[in-house]
Amino acid sequence: MARKSGFTVIELLSITALLIVVGAVFFIQFNAVNTAQRDDRRRTAINAMYYNLEKVYAPRNNNKYPKSLSEKILPGIDPALFTDPDGFKLGDSSSNYRYVPVDCQENSCSGYTLRADLEAEADFIKKSSDDK
């Protein structure tokens, strides 16, 4: 009897199923890592704005805060931080970042809330030091 070499159908199906499972796990983990990375970028941006408002802007402006937030108001921050991971600037209606001034008179406010919409967790919120 001649012996034939090769793989059986069962072996091929087993390997195919294994590759599909490994691919699915990789895809799920890849998405989780990317989501966490985008959320970290959002937290970093909000923290940078918060600390610049509290340590630089407010002391120079009688402990008052701006009515709106932009690169011109906080020039010490990397301008890229005002754009969320989806490409929307702070103040755009579709942006993940929001600046909400509190108790404003003319162009100065007594407080604010900074918020970032996170994908994997609850919103990341920072409030002015007097509003805690």
Helices and strands as residue ranges (DSSP letters): H 9-52, I 53-57, H 58-60, E 65-66, G 79-82, E 97-105, E 108-116, E 124-127, G 129-131
